[in-house]
Amino acid sequence: RQDWSHAYHIGKLCEKLKFSYETSLSYYDKAIALNPSAVDPVYRMHASHLKILCACRKQNLDALKVFSS
């Protein structure tokens, strides 16, 4: 079984290195799937959603497409 923290930290790195939104959020999603009781990836997923939405202010269509899927 894979460790959820590995996927979580890769997601954080992708976000810090300004990879695509899909990439970092997919790693957070993978961490949540590996351990649904872990709070950190769930918190980071929601915080990232809010951060991206506040930054783009409905002008970045790529960000909105990621959230709609």
Rosetta blueprint (number, residue, H / E / L):
1 R L
2 Q L
3 D L
4 W H
5 S H
6 H H
7 A H
8 Y H
9 H H
10 I H
11 G H
12 K H
13 L H
14 C H
15 E H
16 K H
17 L L
18 K L
19 F L
20 S L
21 Y H
22 E H
23 T H
24 S H
25 L H
26 S H
27 Y H
28 Y H
29 D H
30 K H
31 A H
32 I H
33 A H
34 L H
35 N L
36 P L
37 S L
38 A L
39 V H
40 D H
41 P H
42 V H
43 Y H
44 R H
45 M H
46 H H
47 A H
48 S H
49 H H
50 L H
51 K H
52 I H
53 L H
54 C H
55 A H
56 C H
57 R L
58 K L
59 Q L
60 N L
61 L H
62 D H
63 A H
64 L H
65 K H
66 V H
67 F H
68 S H
69 S L
